[in-house]
Amino acid sequence: MGKYTEELKRYIPIADAMAQTFGKNCEVVLHDLSSPQSSVIYTANNHVTGRAIGQSFNHLITQVLLSQKLQNDVVANYRTETEDGRTIKSTTALIRNAEGEAIGAFCINIDIQPLVSTREFIEDFIRMDEEPVDREEVEVVQNVWEIVEQMINQMISEKDVEKIEKNEKLQIVQFMDKKGVFLIKGALEKVAAELKISKVTMYSYLDELRRNQKQELEEGVTR
């Protein structure tokens, strides 16, 4: 259980209300960001994407924290896809505590696949010839690094780094790499410092992980 799980449980009735209001194609997922590797603490209508309690976050960094659409802690109406190729319309809102720390994420995933087959007809039907409306470019928020740093600290700070074996350090680096943490400028150096390894060693870890991944893929093809 994450540090903020009990505090975030207050949002469960809202998740249920939303899922019941918008029906079976609307999934709501609640994340505790203090437990990045098992951040999902609640789901409603989880058949939409298959998200389950105890799983880690997906797309949070790449499609939310790094998104130019992130404004007032919300990224609305971005596209994701399920493993079986269904189109999902997603919205994510960050949840902050009284101290202003980002402690959770409230995610809404709507399966719009039933509408995709009729999209062309609908778009043609509602099309109007008008001058495009100028839109102001949304500024990227400045607290992205702050939120990512919180997650890094939660994963490492409570461990006795001096006693962590290489394999466990590799697992931590692999998790962060898959979740896009290293896309944040300065994140690689921060993680290296927290793990008490050099930047060169961090790059060697990443090279090793990618070689292993490539080998696994090649072995899968030859089977």
PyMOL commands that set and color helices and strands:
alter all, ss='L'
color gray80, all
select helices_A, chain A and resi 5-22+36-38+60-65+113-116+119-126+144-156+161-163+166-178+181-183+187-194+199-222
alter helices_A, ss='H'
color red, helices_A
select strands_A, chain A and resi 26-32+40-44+74-81+87-96+102-111
alter strands_A, ss='S'
color yellow, strands_A
deselect
rebuild
show_as cartoon
